[in-house]
């Protein structure tokens, strides 16, 4: 029973992690997005910086 429970728990954790990883970007992705935003806000003067 223990191994079955552990398998189920691991499965749930894996599902939860994969679901979260889709929603929440990694640090590298966040940095890329931030750099992109910064370069976009610097180059075009027409775009308002909010």
mmCIF file as Biopython writes it, N, C-alpha, C and O atoms, coordinates in Angstrom:
data_model
#
loop_
_atom_site.group_PDB
_atom_site.id
_atom_site.type_symbol
_atom_site.label_atom_id
_atom_site.label_alt_id
_atom_site.label_comp_id
_atom_site.label_asym_id
_atom_site.label_entity_id
_atom_site.label_seq_id
_atom_site.pdbx_PDB_ins_code
_atom_site.Cartn_x
_atom_site.Cartn_y
_atom_site.Cartn_z
_atom_site.occupancy
_atom_site.B_iso_or_equiv
_atom_site.auth_seq_id
_atom_site.auth_asym_id
_atom_site.pdbx_PDB_model_num
ATOM 1   N N  . UNK A ? 1  ? 0.825  -1.209 0.000   1.0 0.0 1  A 1 
ATOM 2   C CA . UNK A ? 1  ? 0.000  0.000  0.000   1.0 0.0 1  A 1 
ATOM 3   C C  . UNK A ? 1  ? 0.859  1.258  0.000   1.0 0.0 1  A 1 
ATOM 4   O O  . UNK A ? 1  ? 0.519  2.250  -0.645  1.0 0.0 1  A 1 
ATOM 5   N N  . UNK A ? 2  ? 1.969  1.213  0.725   1.0 0.0 2  A 1 
ATOM 6   C CA . UNK A ? 2  ? 2.829  2.397  0.821   1.0 0.0 2  A 1 
ATOM 7   C C  . UNK A ? 2  ? 3.350  2.816  -0.551  1.0 0.0 2  A 1 
ATOM 8   O O  . UNK A ? 2  ? 3.316  3.993  -0.912  1.0 0.0 2  A 1 
ATOM 9   N N  . UNK A ? 3  ? 3.834  1.828  -1.308  1.0 0.0 3  A 1 
ATOM 10  C CA . UNK A ? 3  ? 4.413  2.148  -2.616  1.0 0.0 3  A 1 
ATOM 11  C C  . UNK A ? 3  ? 3.344  2.716  -3.548  1.0 0.0 3  A 1 
ATOM 12  O O  . UNK A ? 3  ? 3.623  3.613  -4.344  1.0 0.0 3  A 1 
ATOM 13  N N  . UNK A ? 4  ? 2.128  2.194  -3.449  1.0 0.0 4  A 1 
ATOM 14  C CA . UNK A ? 4  ? 1.033  2.682  -4.287  1.0 0.0 4  A 1 
ATOM 15  C C  . UNK A ? 4  ? 0.718  4.132  -3.930  1.0 0.0 4  A 1 
ATOM 16  O O  . UNK A ? 4  ? 0.508  4.971  -4.806  1.0 0.0 4  A 1 
ATOM 17  N N  . UNK A ? 5  ? 0.689  4.406  -2.642  1.0 0.0 5  A 1 
ATOM 18  C CA . UNK A ? 5  ? 0.410  5.766  -2.179  1.0 0.0 5  A 1 
ATOM 19  C C  . UNK A ? 5  ? 1.500  6.716  -2.650  1.0 0.0 5  A 1 
ATOM 20  O O  . UNK A ? 5  ? 1.224  7.824  -3.110  1.0 0.0 5  A 1 
ATOM 21  N N  . UNK A ? 6  ? 2.742  6.263  -2.528  1.0 0.0 6  A 1 
ATOM 22  C CA . UNK A ? 6  ? 3.877  7.102  -2.944  1.0 0.0 6  A 1 
ATOM 23  C C  . UNK A ? 6  ? 3.808  7.389  -4.440  1.0 0.0 6  A 1 
ATOM 24  O O  . UNK A ? 6  ? 4.096  8.498  -4.890  1.0 0.0 6  A 1 
ATOM 25  N N  . UNK A ? 7  ? 3.417  6.358  -5.207  1.0 0.0 7  A 1 
ATOM 26  C CA . UNK A ? 7  ? 3.309  6.545  -6.655  1.0 0.0 7  A 1 
ATOM 27  C C  . UNK A ? 7  ? 2.243  7.577  -6.983  1.0 0.0 7  A 1 
ATOM 28  O O  . UNK A ? 7  ? 2.438  8.445  -7.834  1.0 0.0 7  A 1 
ATOM 29  N N  . UNK A ? 8  ? 1.119  7.470  -6.296  1.0 0.0 8  A 1 
ATOM 30  C CA . UNK A ? 8  ? 0.026  8.417  -6.538  1.0 0.0 8  A 1 
ATOM 31  C C  . UNK A ? 8  ? 0.451  9.835  -6.171  1.0 0.0 8  A 1 
ATOM 32  O O  . UNK A ? 8  ? 0.157  10.795 -6.883  1.0 0.0 8  A 1 
ATOM 33  N N  . UNK A ? 9  ? 1.147  9.940  -5.045  1.0 0.0 9  A 1 
ATOM 34  C CA . UNK A ? 9  ? 1.611  11.255 -4.583  1.0 0.0 9  A 1 
ATOM 35  C C  . UNK A ? 9  ? 2.603  11.848 -5.582  1.0 0.0 9  A 1 
ATOM 36  O O  . UNK A ? 9  ? 2.517  13.025 -5.933  1.0 0.0 9  A 1 
ATOM 37  N N  . UNK A ? 10 ? 3.539  11.027 -6.033  1.0 0.0 10 A 1 
ATOM 38  C CA . UNK A ? 10 ? 4.537  11.481 -6.995  1.0 0.0 10 A 1 
ATOM 39  C C  . UNK A ? 10 ? 3.866  11.928 -8.287  1.0 0.0 10 A 1 
ATOM 40  O O  . UNK A ? 10 ? 4.267  12.916 -8.902  1.0 0.0 10 A 1 
ATOM 41  N N  . UNK A ? 11 ? 2.834  11.181 -8.688  1.0 0.0 11 A 1 
ATOM 42  C CA . UNK A ? 11 ? 2.089  11.516 -9.898  1.0 0.0 11 A 1 
ATOM 43  C C  . UNK A ? 11 ? 1.409  12.863 -9.740  1.0 0.0 11 A 1 
ATOM 44  O O  . UNK A ? 11 ? 1.449  13.693 -10.647 1.0 0.0 11 A 1 
ATOM 45  N N  . UNK A ? 12 ? 0.784  13.081 -8.592  1.0 0.0 12 A 1 
ATOM 46  C CA . UNK A ? 12 ? 0.094  14.343 -8.323  1.0 0.0 12 A 1 
ATOM 47  C C  . UNK A ? 12 ? 1.081  15.498 -8.314  1.0 0.0 12 A 1 
ATOM 48  O O  . UNK A ? 12 ? 0.821  16.556 -8.889  1.0 0.0 12 A 1 
ATOM 49  N N  . UNK A ? 13 ? 2.212  15.287 -7.658  1.0 0.0 13 A 1 
ATOM 50  C CA . UNK A ? 13 ? 3.246  16.331 -7.580  1.0 0.0 13 A 1 
ATOM 51  C C  . UNK A ? 13 ? 3.753  16.659 -8.975  1.0 0.0 13 A 1 
ATOM 52  O O  . UNK A ? 13 ? 3.959  17.824 -9.316  1.0 0.0 13 A 1 
ATOM 53  N N  . UNK A ? 14 ? 3.954  15.606 -9.786  1.0 0.0 14 A 1 
ATOM 54  C CA . UNK A ? 14 ? 4.445  15.811 -11.148 1.0 0.0 14 A 1 
ATOM 55  C C  . UNK A ? 14 ? 3.437  16.617 -11.965 1.0 0.0 14 A 1 
ATOM 56  O O  . UNK A ? 14 ? 3.804  17.544 -12.687 1.0 0.0 14 A 1 
ATOM 57  N N  . UNK A ? 15 ? 2.169  16.252 -11.841 1.0 0.0 15 A 1 
ATOM 58  C CA . UNK A ? 15 ? 1.110  16.971 -12.559 1.0 0.0 15 A 1 
ATOM 59  C C  . UNK A ? 15 ? 1.066  18.430 -12.118 1.0 0.0 15 A 1 
ATOM 60  O O  . UNK A ? 15 ? 0.968  19.344 -12.937 1.0 0.0 15 A 1 
ATOM 61  N N  . UNK A ? 16 ? 1.141  18.623 -10.801 1.0 0.0 16 A 1 
ATOM 62  C CA . UNK A ? 16 ? 1.069  19.975 -10.240 1.0 0.0 16 A 1 
ATOM 63  C C  . UNK A ? 16 ? 2.244  20.812 -10.711 1.0 0.0 16 A 1 
ATOM 64  O O  . UNK A ? 16 ? 2.089  21.987 -11.043 1.0 0.0 16 A 1 
ATOM 65  N N  . UNK A ? 17 ? 3.434  20.190 -10.737 1.0 0.0 17 A 1 
ATOM 66  C CA . UNK A ? 17 ? 4.637  20.909 -11.168 1.0 0.0 17 A 1 
ATOM 67  C C  . UNK A ? 17 ? 4.551  21.265 -12.647 1.0 0.0 17 A 1 
ATOM 68  O O  . UNK A ? 17 ? 4.874  22.386 -13.038 1.0 0.0 17 A 1 
ATOM 69  N N  . UNK A ? 18 ? 4.115  20.312 -13.470 1.0 0.0 18 A 1 
ATOM 70  C CA . UNK A ? 18 ? 4.033  20.571 -14.901 1.0 0.0 18 A 1 
ATOM 71  C C  . UNK A ? 18 ? 2.987  21.640 -15.188 1.0 0.0 18 A 1 
ATOM 72  O O  . UNK A ? 18 ? 3.146  22.456 -16.095 1.0 0.0 18 A 1 
ATOM 73  N N  . UNK A ? 19 ? 1.908  21.622 -14.395 1.0 0.0 19 A 1 
ATOM 74  C CA . UNK A ? 19 ? 0.864  22.628 -14.565 1.0 0.0 19 A 1 
ATOM 75  C C  . UNK A ? 19 ? 1.386  24.003 -14.177 1.0 0.0 19 A 1 
ATOM 76  O O  . UNK A ? 19 ? 1.085  24.999 -14.836 1.0 0.0 19 A 1 
ATOM 77  N N  . UNK A ? 20 ? 2.169  24.053 -13.104 1.0 0.0 20 A 1 
ATOM 78  C CA . UNK A ? 20 ? 2.721  25.338 -12.634 1.0 0.0 20 A 1 
ATOM 79  C C  . UNK A ? 20 ? 3.792  25.854 -13.588 1.0 0.0 20 A 1 
ATOM 80  O O  . UNK A ? 20 ? 3.883  27.056 -13.838 1.0 0.0 20 A 1 
ATOM 81  N N  . UNK A ? 21 ? 4.594  24.946 -14.112 1.0 0.0 21 A 1 
ATOM 82  C CA . UNK A ? 21 ? 5.681  25.365 -14.994 1.0 0.0 21 A 1 
ATOM 83  C C  . UNK A ? 21 ? 5.140  25.992 -16.279 1.0 0.0 21 A 1 
ATOM 84  O O  . UNK A ? 21 ? 5.804  26.814 -16.911 1.0 0.0 21 A 1 
ATOM 85  N N  . UNK A ? 22 ? 3.918  25.589 -16.656 1.0 0.0 22 A 1 
ATOM 86  C CA . UNK A ? 22 ? 3.308  26.183 -17.843 1.0 0.0 22 A 1 
ATOM 87  C C  . UNK A ? 22 ? 2.878  27.621 -17.558 1.0 0.0 22 A 1 
ATOM 88  O O  . UNK A ? 22 ? 3.030  28.507 -18.398 1.0 0.0 22 A 1 
ATOM 89  N N  . UNK A ? 23 ? 2.338  27.835 -16.352 1.0 0.0 23 A 1 
ATOM 90  C CA . UNK A ? 23 ? 1.839  29.158 -15.996 1.0 0.0 23 A 1 
ATOM 91  C C  . UNK A ? 23 ? 2.971  30.099 -15.591 1.0 0.0 23 A 1 
ATOM 92  O O  . UNK A ? 23 ? 3.049  31.237 -16.055 1.0 0.0 23 A 1 
ATOM 93  N N  . UNK A ? 24 ? 3.840  29.606 -14.721 1.0 0.0 24 A 1 
ATOM 94  C CA . UNK A ? 24 ? 4.899  30.465 -14.186 1.0 0.0 24 A 1 
ATOM 95  C C  . UNK A ? 24 ? 6.185  30.275 -14.982 1.0 0.0 24 A 1 
ATOM 96  O O  . UNK A ? 24 ? 6.729  29.170 -15.015 1.0 0.0 24 A 1 
ATOM 97  N N  . UNK A ? 25 ? 6.681  31.329 -15.623 1.0 0.0 25 A 1 
ATOM 98  C CA . UNK A ? 25 ? 7.912  31.219 -16.387 1.0 0.0 25 A 1 
ATOM 99  C C  . UNK A ? 25 ? 9.138  31.079 -15.479 1.0 0.0 25 A 1 
ATOM 100 O O  . UNK A ? 25 ? 9.141  31.546 -14.340 1.0 0.0 25 A 1 
ATOM 101 N N  . UNK A ? 26 ? 10.160 30.437 -16.001 1.0 0.0 26 A 1 
ATOM 102 C CA . UNK A ? 26 ? 11.390 30.272 -15.236 1.0 0.0 26 A 1 
ATOM 103 C C  . UNK A ? 26 ? 12.135 31.595 -15.159 1.0 0.0 26 A 1 
ATOM 104 O O  . UNK A ? 26 ? 11.774 32.558 -15.835 1.0 0.0 26 A 1 
ATOM 105 N N  . UNK A ? 27 ? 13.172 31.641 -14.336 1.0 0.0 27 A 1 
ATOM 106 C CA . UNK A ? 27 ? 13.948 32.877 -14.160 1.0 0.0 27 A 1 
ATOM 107 C C  . UNK A ? 27 ? 14.547 33.334 -15.478 1.0 0.0 27 A 1 
ATOM 108 O O  . UNK A ? 27 ? 14.539 34.525 -15.788 1.0 0.0 27 A 1 
ATOM 109 N N  . UNK A ? 28 ? 15.065 32.394 -16.254 1.0 0.0 28 A 1 
ATOM 110 C CA . UNK A ? 28 ? 15.669 32.730 -17.548 1.0 0.0 28 A 1 
ATOM 111 C C  . UNK A ? 28 ? 14.640 33.359 -18.473 1.0 0.0 28 A 1 
ATOM 112 O O  . UNK A ? 28 ? 14.929 34.334 -19.166 1.0 0.0 28 A 1 
ATOM 113 N N  . UNK A ? 29 ? 13.421 32.788 -18.481 1.0 0.0 29 A 1 
ATOM 114 C CA . UNK A ? 29 ? 12.349 33.332 -19.318 1.0 0.0 29 A 1 
ATOM 115 C C  . UNK A ? 29 ? 11.964 34.722 -18.855 1.0 0.0 29 A 1 
ATOM 116 O O  . UNK A ? 29 ? 11.733 35.619 -19.666 1.0 0.0 29 A 1 
ATOM 117 N N  . UNK A ? 30 ? 11.897 34.896 -17.527 1.0 0.0 30 A 1 
ATOM 118 C CA . UNK A ? 30 ? 11.549 36.205 -16.973 1.0 0.0 30 A 1 
ATOM 119 C C  . UNK A ? 30 ? 12.575 37.251 -17.381 1.0 0.0 30 A 1 
ATOM 120 O O  . UNK A ? 30 ? 12.224 38.374 -17.743 1.0 0.0 30 A 1 
ATOM 121 N N  . UNK A ? 31 ? 13.848 36.870 -17.319 1.0 0.0 31 A 1 
ATOM 122 C CA . UNK A ? 31 ? 14.927 37.792 -17.714 1.0 0.0 31 A 1 
ATOM 123 C C  . UNK A ? 31 ? 14.788 38.158 -19.189 1.0 0.0 31 A 1 
ATOM 124 O O  . UNK A ? 31 ? 14.926 39.323 -19.562 1.0 0.0 31 A 1 
ATOM 125 N N  . UNK A ? 32 ? 14.512 37.152 -20.030 1.0 0.0 32 A 1 
ATOM 126 C CA . UNK A ? 32 ? 14.347 37.404 -21.464 1.0 0.0 32 A 1 
ATOM 127 C C  . UNK A ? 32 ? 13.195 38.364 -21.708 1.0 0.0 32 A 1 
ATOM 128 O O  . UNK A ? 32 ? 13.314 39.303 -22.494 1.0 0.0 32 A 1 
ATOM 129 N N  . UNK A ? 33 ? 12.074 38.122 -21.026 1.0 0.0 33 A 1 
ATOM 130 C CA . UNK A ? 33 ? 10.897 38.985 -21.176 1.0 0.0 33 A 1 
ATOM 131 C C  . UNK A ? 33 ? 11.221 40.403 -20.723 1.0 0.0 33 A 1 
ATOM 132 O O  . UNK A ? 33 ? 10.845 41.378 -21.374 1.0 0.0 33 A 1 
ATOM 133 N N  . UNK A ? 34 ? 11.929 40.504 -19.594 1.0 0.0 34 A 1 
ATOM 134 C CA . UNK A ? 34 ? 12.289 41.821 -19.043 1.0 0.0 34 A 1 
ATOM 135 C C  . UNK A ? 34 ? 13.194 42.578 -20.009 1.0 0.0 34 A 1 
ATOM 136 O O  . UNK A ? 34 ? 13.001 43.768 -20.257 1.0 0.0 34 A 1 
ATOM 137 N N  . UNK A ? 35 ? 14.193 41.863 -20.553 1.0 0.0 35 A 1 
ATOM 138 C CA . UNK A ? 35 ? 15.121 42.479 -21.515 1.0 0.0 35 A 1 
ATOM 139 C C  . UNK A ? 35 ? 14.358 42.941 -22.752 1.0 0.0 35 A 1 
ATOM 140 O O  . UNK A ? 35 ? 14.613 44.019 -23.290 1.0 0.0 35 A 1 
ATOM 141 N N  . UNK A ? 36 ? 13.418 42.105 -23.193 1.0 0.0 36 A 1 
ATOM 142 C CA . UNK A ? 36 ? 12.628 42.451 -24.367 1.0 0.0 36 A 1 
ATOM 143 C C  . UNK A ? 36 ? 11.795 43.696 -24.096 1.0 0.0 36 A 1 
ATOM 144 O O  . UNK A ? 36 ? 11.687 44.585 -24.940 1.0 0.0 36 A 1 
ATOM 145 N N  . UNK A ? 37 ? 11.206 43.744 -22.899 1.0 0.0 37 A 1 
ATOM 146 C CA . UNK A ? 37 ? 10.386 44.899 -22.521 1.0 0.0 37 A 1 
ATOM 147 C C  . UNK A ? 37 ? 11.241 46.158 -22.447 1.0 0.0 37 A 1 
ATOM 148 O O  . UNK A ? 37 ? 10.839 47.227 -22.907 1.0 0.0 37 A 1 
ATOM 149 N N  . UNK A ? 38 ? 12.422 46.014 -21.865 1.0 0.0 38 A 1 
ATOM 150 C CA . UNK A ? 38 ? 13.318 47.160 -21.727 1.0 0.0 38 A 1 
ATOM 151 C C  . UNK A ? 38 ? 13.739 47.674 -23.104 1.0 0.0 38 A 1 
ATOM 152 O O  . UNK A ? 38 ? 13.707 48.880 -23.350 1.0 0.0 38 A 1 
ATOM 153 N N  . UNK A ? 39 ? 14.128 46.778 -23.993 1.0 0.0 39 A 1 
ATOM 154 C CA . UNK A ? 39 ? 14.569 47.179 -25.334 1.0 0.0 39 A 1 
ATOM 155 C C  . UNK A ? 39 ? 13.414 47.797 -26.111 1.0 0.0 39 A 1 
ATOM 156 O O  . UNK A ? 39 ? 13.615 48.709 -26.913 1.0 0.0 39 A 1 
ATOM 157 N N  . UNK A ? 40 ? 12.200 47.295 -25.869 1.0 0.0 40 A 1 
ATOM 158 C CA . UNK A ? 40 ? 11.027 47.847 -26.550 1.0 0.0 40 A 1 
ATOM 159 C C  . UNK A ? 40 ? 10.719 49.245 -26.030 1.0 0.0 40 A 1 
ATOM 160 O O  . UNK A ? 40 ? 10.352 50.133 -26.800 1.0 0.0 40 A 1 
ATOM 161 N N  . UNK A ? 41 ? 10.866 49.438 -24.733 1.0 0.0 41 A 1 
ATOM 162 C CA . UNK A ? 41 ? 10.534 50.744 -24.145 1.0 0.0 41 A 1 
ATOM 163 C C  . UNK A ? 41 ? 11.594 51.792 -24.469 1.0 0.0 41 A 1 
ATOM 164 O O  . UNK A ? 41 ? 11.320 52.992 -24.444 1.0 0.0 41 A 1 
ATOM 165 N N  . UNK A ? 42 ? 12.814 51.325 -24.777 1.0 0.0 42 A 1 
ATOM 166 C CA . UNK A ? 42 ? 13.890 52.274 -25.100 1.0 0.0 42 A 1 
ATOM 167 C C  . UNK A ? 42 ? 13.795 52.709 -26.572 1.0 0.0 42 A 1 
ATOM 168 O O  . UNK A ? 42 ? 13.896 53.897 -26.877 1.0 0.0 42 A 1 
ATOM 169 N N  . UNK A ? 43 ? 13.598 51.736 -27.485 1.0 0.0 43 A 1 
ATOM 170 C CA . UNK A ? 43 ? 13.639 52.036 -28.928 1.0 0.0 43 A 1 
ATOM 171 C C  . UNK A ? 43 ? 12.479 52.920 -29.410 1.0 0.0 43 A 1 
ATOM 172 O O  . UNK A ? 43 ? 12.715 54.057 -29.818 1.0 0.0 43 A 1 
ATOM 173 N N  . UNK A ? 44 ? 11.235 52.424 -29.371 1.0 0.0 44 A 1 
ATOM 174 C CA . UNK A ? 44 ? 10.172 53.267 -29.934 1.0 0.0 44 A 1 
ATOM 175 C C  . UNK A ? 44 ? 9.706  54.355 -28.976 1.0 0.0 44 A 1 
ATOM 176 O O  . UNK A ? 44 ? 9.329  54.074 -27.838 1.0 0.0 44 A 1 
ATOM 177 N N  . UNK A ? 45 ? 9.735  55.595 -29.446 1.0 0.0 45 A 1 
ATOM 178 C CA . UNK A ? 45 ? 9.314  56.713 -28.601 1.0 0.0 45 A 1 
ATOM 179 C C  . UNK A ? 45 ? 7.793  56.850 -28.610 1.0 0.0 45 A 1 
ATOM 180 O O  . UNK A ? 45 ? 7.216  57.438 -27.695 1.0 0.0 45 A 1 
ATOM 181 N N  . UNK A ? 46 ? 7.144  56.309 -29.640 1.0 0.0 46 A 1 
ATOM 182 C CA . UNK A ? 46 ? 5.700  56.456 -29.792 1.0 0.0 46 A 1 
ATOM 183 C C  . UNK A ? 46 ? 4.950  55.623 -28.739 1.0 0.0 46 A 1 
ATOM 184 O O  . UNK A ? 46 ? 3.863  55.997 -28.300 1.0 0.0 46 A 1 
ATOM 185 N N  . UNK A ? 47 ? 5.549  54.489 -28.343 1.0 0.0 47 A 1 
ATOM 186 C CA . UNK A ? 47 ? 4.883  53.613 -27.383 1.0 0.0 47 A 1 
ATOM 187 C C  . UNK A ? 47 ? 4.970  54.229 -25.991 1.0 0.0 47 A 1 
ATOM 188 O O  . UNK A ? 47 ? 6.067  54.495 -25.501 1.0 0.0 47 A 1 
ATOM 189 N N  . UNK A ? 48 ? 3.822  54.458 -25.346 1.0 0.0 48 A 1 
ATOM 190 C CA . UNK A ? 48 ? 3.841  55.034 -24.005 1.0 0.0 48 A 1 
ATOM 191 C C  . UNK A ? 48 ? 4.332  54.030 -22.965 1.0 0.0 48 A 1 
ATOM 192 O O  . UNK A ? 48 ? 3.914  52.872 -22.974 1.0 0.0 48 A 1 
ATOM 193 N N  . UNK A ? 49 ? 5.217  54.468 -22.069 1.0 0.0 49 A 1 
ATOM 194 C CA . UNK A ? 49 ? 5.739  53.593 -21.024 1.0 0.0 49 A 1 
ATOM 195 C C  . UNK A ? 49 ? 4.836  53.678 -19.812 1.0 0.0 49 A 1 
ATOM 196 O O  . UNK A ? 49 ? 4.809  54.678 -19.094 1.0 0.0 49 A 1 
ATOM 197 N N  . UNK A ? 50 ? 4.088  52.588 -19.603 1.0 0.0 50 A 1 
ATOM 198 C CA . UNK A ? 50 ? 3.134  52.589 -18.493 1.0 0.0 50 A 1 
ATOM 199 C C  . UNK A ? 50 ? 3.660  51.745 -17.357 1.0 0.0 50 A 1 
ATOM 200 O O  . UNK A ? 50 ? 3.001  51.618 -16.325 1.0 0.0 50 A 1 
#
